[in-house]
Amino acid sequence: MWQLLKAAHLSKKLEACFNAYDDLFSIRKQDSESLVNLGVRIKKAMQAIQNLWPLGFTIEQLDEELQCTTLVHALSDEFHHLRSTLFASGQVG
């Protein structure tokens, strides 16, 4: 039972991390938006990512996380099932 709970929590966390990075990298300046407000939105998105990091998160782990996130993000919609499988198995993040 604990293993099932752990796996479910891990897959949700991995998906949350992916979504947080996706949110950060999807930020675009709006036509009427000031640079200050853009900076605030970027800072909030980065804080959401940092809140998902475990204690003692290292630069090496960040490098790996960014590579995995970029790979999954680069997949076209035809790989939807692969993406879901990766999250469910805990292989992303």
N, C-alpha and C positions, 0 to 999 in steps of 0.2 A: 504494500500500500504506500509506504514512504517513497519507494522508487517511482511509482506512478505520479505521486504528488510532485516530487522533485522534477520529473521529466516535463510535466505540464507547466510548472512554474518556469523552468528553464526555457522552454519553447516560447512562452509568452514574453519572457524577458528579452530573448534574442530578437523576437519580432518587434518589441518595443524599441530596442536599440537601433535596429535597422530603420524603423519608421522615424526615429528621432534624427538620425543622420540624414535620411531622405528629406525631412522637413528643413534641416539646416541648409542642405545643398540646393533646395528648391527656392530659397528666398531670393526674390527679385525686388529691386527698388520700384515702388509704385510712382507713377508720374507726379502725383501731388505730394509725395512723401519727402520729408526732409532727410538729410543724411544722418542727423541725430536719431530720428525715429527708426531709420533703417538699422543703425548701430544697436539700438535698444532691442529690436526684434532678433538680431543676430545673437546678441548676448543672452537673451532669454532662451533661444534655441540651443545654444551651447551649454547653458546651465542645465537644461533638460537632459542632455547627453551625459554631462558629468554626474548628475544625480543617479544615473543608471550604472555607473562604474563601481566595481567593488572596491573596498578599502585596499590600498596598496597597488592600485592600477599603475602599470608601467608604460613607458614609451614604446617598448617592444610589443606589449599587448595592444596599444593603440595602433601601431603599424599594422598588426595582423587584423585587427578589427576593421580598419579602413580598407585594407585589401579585400577582405571578405565582403564587406558592404558594397564596395565598388563592383565586384564581380557579380553579386546578386542583382544589383541595380542595373547592370549592363544587359541582363537577360531580357529578351523580348517577351511579349505576352504568351508566346507559344510555350515558354518554359514555366508557366504558372504552376504546374504540378510539381516540377522539380523544386521550385522555391518553397512551396508548401511542405514538401517532404523534408527539405533541409531544416526548416524551422522546427518541424515536428520531431526530428531526430536529434536536434541540438547541434547540428554540424555547422551552423552559421553563427558568427559572432565571436 
